[in-house]
Amino acid sequence: MVITEASVFDIIQDTWTSTLGFQVDYLESQDFSAVGAFTASVKISGAWDGEVRLHCPPPLARLIAGAIFQVEPDKAGNDETLDALGELIHIIGGNLKALLPQPVTVSLPSLVDPMDSLQTTLRRQMVTELTLMSEGHPFMVTIMGDMPDATPAD
């Protein structure tokens, strides 16, 4: 498995540029809170099991929806915003798939249930977490993967 911060950044940057026409930069401060953010995810299953999440504050999420649906950002409702974020995370997950041991499949995107977030995090370990900036707004992409099985001592 060759998932590095640089390879994930390249996937995000390519996706943002080609899909949205937006630039992406590293956020100088690691200060980002997912509280109140839209969160979309895809699960990856197969030779490697994990999850990719996009945490996006509402102003950036609406800009993304506006770019994808070619409407003014303030005209994008929650359904369009969630659809746009789902499309974006699905593209990122699909591109990430090429870096993983095969065979793997990428699920359809879903909205992360905040009540289930803790439970999911406990079963998975953090692979990488990027705090980035686009269009003047911070956002975060996290990749979590299955914890290796513990081998009992003899």
N, C-alpha and C positions, 0 to 999 in steps of 0.2 A: 504494500500500500504506500503510495507516494503522495500523501496529502500534506502539503506544507502551507504555511501562511501565505507565502508568495504565490503558490499555484492557485489557492482559493481567491486571493486578491485579483489575480489575472482573470479568472473566470467571472468574478463579479464585475470588474471593470469592463471586460468585453461585453457582458450581458447588458450592463447599464448603457454603454455607448451605443451598441447596435440596436437595442430595443427602445430605449428612451431618448437617446441623444444627450444624456446627462454625463457629466464627469464625476469621477469618484476619487477621493483622496483619503489618506489615513487621517484620523482625528488625532490632533496633537495631545489632547487630554483623553484619558480613558473613561472620563465621566459620561456615562450614558445609563439611563434608567429605562427599563422596559415597561415600567408602570405607565399605564395609559396608552401604550403603543399597540398598534395592530401587529399581530404575530401570525404568520403563515408558515406552514412547514410541509415537508415531504419526508416520507420514510424511505429508506433504502434497505432492501432485503435480498438475501442470497448468500454469496460467499463472504460478504461483510454486511452486518446489520447496523444501521444507524439512522440518524435523523438530521436534517438540515433545517434551521429556523431563520426566518427573517423577521427582525423586530424593527418596526418603522413607526415614527411618531406621526400623528394624524396630518400635519401640514405636508410632510414629504409624501405620505401615502396618497394624499389627494393630488399632488403634482404628478405622481406616477400614474394614477388612474387617468388624469387628464391627458397625459402623453400617450398612453396606450389606447384610450377610447377617443382621442382627438376632440376633447371637450374642455371647456374652461375648468380648472381644478375645483372651483367652488360649486360647480354644477354636478360634480361626481358624488353620488350618494354612497352609503356604506356598502351596498351590494356591488357596485362597480369598483369601489376601492378594494374590497376583499377579492373580487375576481382578478383585478390587476395584480395584486400582490401574490395571489395564488399562481398566476401565469409566470410571474417573475421567478418565484422560488422553484417552480417546476423546471424552468430553463436552467437555473443554476444547478439544481440536483441532477438534471440530465447531463450537463457538462462535467460535473464532478464524477459521475458514473465512470467516465473514461479513465480516471485515476485509480479506480478500485479493482481488487481482484474480481475476476468474472466467474460465473455469471451473477449479475445483480439486476434488480428491477427497481424502478422509482415509482412510488405510489402517486395517486392523484393528490393535489394539494389539499390541505385542510387548515382550518383555523385552530390554533392551539387553545385547548381548554385550560384556563389558569388553575382550575382545581386539580387537573391531572398533571400539571407541569412538574411538581415536586416528585411525584411517583415516577415519572419518566426519567427525570434527572438522576434519581437514586440508582437506577439500573444501568445507566450509561455513564461513560467517562467523557470528559471534554477532550475533543481532538484538537479543535482550534476555535478561537473566538476573535472576530475582527470587529473593531469599532471604527466606523468610517463616516465620511461626510459627503453629502451630495446636495447641490442646490441650497447650500447654507444650513442644512439640517443633518444632525447625526443619525446614524442607524447602526444596527448590529446584525451580524450573521454569525450563528453558532453552528458547529458541527459536533454532534455527540455520537459515540459508537459504543457497541457492546463492550462490557468489561470482560476481560479474559476469564475463562473458568478457572477457579482455584483448584489446584491439584492437591489432594489430601497428602499429608506427610505419612511416610511409612513407619 
